[in-house]
Amino acid sequence: MSASKAPAIHPGEILRDLYLEPLEMTPYALAKKLHVPRTRIERLVLGKVGVTADTALRLAKFFRTTPELWLNLQASYDIKKERANLAAELEQIVEINEAA
């Protein structure tokens, strides 16, 4: 199993660093434009919550991206974090071609 050694980057960090900061936009201002509670975006950029399908659709519409971009960022983050948590257990699993 090949795993990237790059650190897990939360999608909220991407949102903050690559979208909000260059636009000089606050999480509150973005939340208003997306018609969501300000706490949703504030907690997202702090890495306290993940991107949901609802949020991905709204971010994609506003920033002219795709919802898949945001959901893939979240999935990648989740997999990297969980891979680290399960490292010892995953080492115990024998791959199918070696199991016979």
N, C-alpha and C positions, 0 to 999 in steps of 0.2 A: 504494500500500500504506500503510495507516494503522497507525502504531505508537504505543503508549502511551509517553509520556516518563517515566513513573514508573520508579524503579529496580527492578531484579530483586530480589525478596525470596525468599530460600531458605525452603522449607517448614520447615526446622529452626528458623528464627528465629520463625516463626508458632507452632510447637509450644512453643518456650521462652517467648516473651513472652505468648501468649494462653491457654496451657493450663498449663504447668508452674509458672511463677512465681505466678500467682494461686492455685494450689492448694498452693503451697510444697512442690512435689514435685521431687525430684532425677531426673535421667536414670536413675540406677541404680534408684531405686524404681519408675519407670515400666517399665523393662526387666524387672524381676522380675514385675510385674503382667501384662506382655505375653508372658512366657515366651520372651524373646529375650536374647542376650548383651548385657551392659551396654554394650559397645563400640559396638553398633549404634546405640543411642539417643544415646550420648555423641557419636559422630561425626556423627549426623544434626543434633543441635542446634548443633554447631560448623560446619555447612555443608560438611563433608568428604565426605559421601555423600548420595545422593538417597533419596527415598521409593520403595520397591519395592512391587509389588502385595501381597506378604506383609505388609510393614509397614503399608501402607494399610488392609488388612483388620483388622489388630490394633488400630491407632489408632482406626479407625471403631467397632469393637466397644466399646472401653474408654470413649471419649469421647462415644459416642452420636451420631456423625456418619455420613457415608457414606465408603466407600473412594474414591469419585469426588472428593470434596473434596480429599483428600490427593494423589491422582494428578493432579488438575487444577492444584493448587498447584505440583507438581513440573514438569508440562508447561509451565506459564506461565513458570516460572523458566528452564527449559531454552531455551525459544523466545526469551526476551528476551536471554539471554546469547549465544545463537548468532546472533541477528539482529545484534547489535553486532559479533560476530566476522566475519560475512559481509557487512557493510554495503556495502563496495566491490564485491564480486562481485554482490550482489543488484541494485545500480544498473545493472549491465551487461545484466541480463536484460530483454528487451522483452516486455511483456505481450501476450497472444494477440490482443487486438483491435487492436494497433498493429503486429503482425508481418507483416501481409499486404502 
